[in-house]
Amino acid sequence: MGRQRVPTGQIFLKKEEKIRATINSLDTNHSEDQFIEKFQELYPDDWQKIVKRYEAHERLTPEGKSHPMPPPKKYLINAYKIVRKKNQKLSD
């Protein structure tokens, strides 16, 4: 039996679009925690996909080794920051 591997590729489809929609549904002075809560509310299936991918990395990575995926909340915050930065460049 071969080695089990974590799936590669997108965790969920239309990530940038969904993050942008979540940002637009919040006030302008929102926190990262509020963003995470709203994303979980609007896209619970996608949140579960993020959590499952992280858990797969945790389960299949040998003890003492690291894997490339940050914890789910950090993953979402990183994606949030990237989309916000792109939006700021477009508006300038």
C-alpha positions in Angstrom: 0.0 0.0 0.0 1.4 3.4 -0.9 1.8 6.4 1.2 -1.3 8.5 1.9 -1.1 12.0 0.6 -3.1 15.2 1.3 -5.1 16.4 -1.8 -3.5 19.2 -3.7 -5.2 22.1 -5.5 -7.8 24.5 -4.5 -9.4 24.0 -1.1 -12.7 25.7 -2.2 -13.8 27.2 -5.5 -14.2 31.0 -6.2 -12.1 31.8 -3.1 -11.4 35.4 -4.0 -15.0 36.1 -5.0 -16.4 34.7 -1.8 -13.9 36.6 0.3 -14.8 39.8 -1.5 -18.5 39.1 -0.9 -17.9 38.5 2.8 -15.9 41.8 3.1 -18.7 43.7 1.3 -21.3 42.3 3.7 -19.4 43.8 6.7 -19.0 47.5 7.8 -15.8 49.2 6.8 -14.4 49.1 10.3 -14.5 45.4 10.9 -12.0 43.1 12.6 -10.4 40.0 11.3 -12.5 38.0 13.8 -15.7 39.5 12.5 -14.6 38.6 9.0 -14.0 34.9 10.0 -17.4 34.7 11.8 -19.2 36.2 8.8 -17.4 33.8 6.4 -18.4 30.9 8.5 -22.0 32.1 8.5 -22.1 32.7 4.7 -20.1 29.7 3.6 -20.2 26.9 6.2 -19.4 24.2 3.6 -16.3 26.0 2.5 -15.2 26.6 6.1 -15.5 22.8 6.7 -13.4 22.2 3.6 -10.6 24.4 5.0 -10.8 22.6 8.4 -10.8 19.1 6.8 -7.8 20.0 4.6 -5.9 21.2 7.7 -6.9 18.1 9.7 -5.6 15.9 6.8 -2.3 17.7 6.9 -2.1 17.2 10.6 -3.0 13.6 10.5 -0.7 12.6 7.6 2.4 14.6 8.6 4.9 12.6 10.6 5.4 13.7 14.2 8.0 16.4 14.6 7.6 17.5 11.0 5.8 20.6 9.7 3.4 21.0 6.9 2.7 24.0 4.6 -0.8 24.8 5.7 -1.5 27.3 8.5 -4.3 26.7 11.0 -7.8 27.4 9.4 -8.3 30.8 10.9 -4.8 31.9 9.9 -5.4 30.5 6.4 -8.5 32.6 6.0 -6.9 35.7 7.4 -4.0 35.4 5.0 -6.5 35.1 2.1 -8.5 38.0 3.4 -5.3 40.2 3.5 -4.4 39.3 0.0 -7.8 40.2 -1.4 -7.9 43.5 0.6 -4.5 44.4 -0.8 -5.6 43.7 -4.4 -8.7 45.8 -3.8 -6.7 48.7 -2.5 -4.3 48.6 -5.5 -7.3 48.6 -7.9 -8.9 51.6 -6.2 -5.7 53.7 -6.2 
